[in-house]
Amino acid sequence: MMRKRIGQYAVMAVAVPLAAAGARRLSHTLEARRGPTGVSRLLTRGADMLRPQRARRRRFW
């Protein structure tokens, strides 16, 4: 039971970032070829839902 759970976690830890990166890359490729379309915006939104790009933190010192 524990081995199965660890395996699922490992797959999700690799598969989700890869899927988000693939969707984001495909979106950028489509936008470069045809301009912004509904499909490219949907791919970008999906990639942001899976793995949002984090803004850089400001340093206050």
N, C-alpha and C positions, 0 to 999 in steps of 0.2 A: 504494500500500500504506500509506504513512504517512498520507495524507489519510483513508483509511478508518478507521484506528486512532484518529485524533484525533476523527473524527466519532462513533465509538462511545463514546469517553470523554466527549465533550460530552453525548451523549444520556443516558448513565448518570449523569453529574453532576447532571442536571436531573430525570430520571425517578425515580430512587430516592428522593430527598427528597420529591418530590411524592406518590409512592405511599405513603410512610410517613405523611406529614401527612394524606392522605386517609383512610387506614385509622384513624389515631388520632382524627380528627374524627368519622368514622362510629361508632367505638366509643363515644365520649363521648355522641353523640346517642342511640344505642341505650340506653345506660345511663341517660340522663336520662329517657327515655320508659318503659322497662320494667324498670329495675333491672339489676343485674349478671347477665348470662347467659353461657352457654358461648360464644356467638358473639362477644359483646363482649370477653370475655377473650381469645379467639383473635385477634381483630383487634388488640388492644393488644399481645399477645405478638408478633404478626407485625410490627407497627410498630417494636417494640423491637429485633427482630432486624435489620430493615432499617436503622434509624437510632436507636440508643439515645439517650435524653435524658441529657445529661451533667450530673453534679452540679456545683454551683458549687465552685470551688477555695477553700480557706481561705487567708487571708493570714496569714503568721506574723510579720509585722513591723508 
